[in-house]
Amino acid sequence: QAAKDWEHIMSMRAEELKEGGQMVVVNFATDADGQFLGHSKRLGQSMHHTFAEIWRELVTPEEFLATNFPNQYRTLEHTVAPFGGKIPTLELMNGKTEVVPCPFYDSFNQRKEGYAFVDDAEGHAENYVPTTRTWSNSTFLAGLSDSRSPQEKDALVDELFKRYQARVAADPANHAMDYVHAYIHCEKPKK
């Protein structure tokens, strides 16, 4: 279904684009080395796997299974698949994947001047972890049973991020949120 949805989205963009027009699409991806958001070769830990490990310790098996991130990290091959053949009105000009390094990780581990938490692993973890929570908090809450009170749900999610923060503080060289993006440049050729 994800492939069909992606093809549909790109076909709608093709209709909107005027002849001779170009567009660039940047999307989360999995690269040829199997890297994806929060899981890169330079890290010893995968953010999503660490979240899952902690979450499994805190919730029922049913709640664990009900917690789903609606993310599709396509390979470059899957990302460019609709261009040319299935969507003949869009010509692929260029496509590539790249890792975008986590600035929190780099600031701490490269001891960047001006980073307030150089030599302070706990402060660094406290600074970094909220950026992971901004986009994931609602997913964790949504996976919890309606038999739990809102306060109990909030407390469980708070505990998840407290434990994640402790893991980051204990091993900051192996936790980060490197991004992996697919960059697609395409054009609707003039007839």
Salt bridges, closest charged atoms under 4 A:
GLU7 OE1 - LYS86 NZ 3.85
GLU16 OE1 - ARG13 NE 2.76
ASP33 OD2 - LYS41 NZ 3.12
GLU53 OE2 - ARG167 NH1 2.77
GLU57 OE1 - ARG163 NH1 3.10
GLU57 OE2 - ARG167 NH2 3.71
GLU63 OE2 - ARG148 NE 2.56
GLU98 OE2 - LYS96 NZ 2.86
ASP106 OD1 - ARG42 NH1 2.64
ASP119 OD1 - ARG111 NH1 2.33
ASP146 OD1 - LYS153 NZ 3.50
GLU152 OE2 - ARG148 NH1 2.70
ASP158 OD1 - ARG133 NH2 2.58
GLU159 OE2 - ARG163 NE 2.82
ASP178 OD1 - ARG42 NH2 2.80
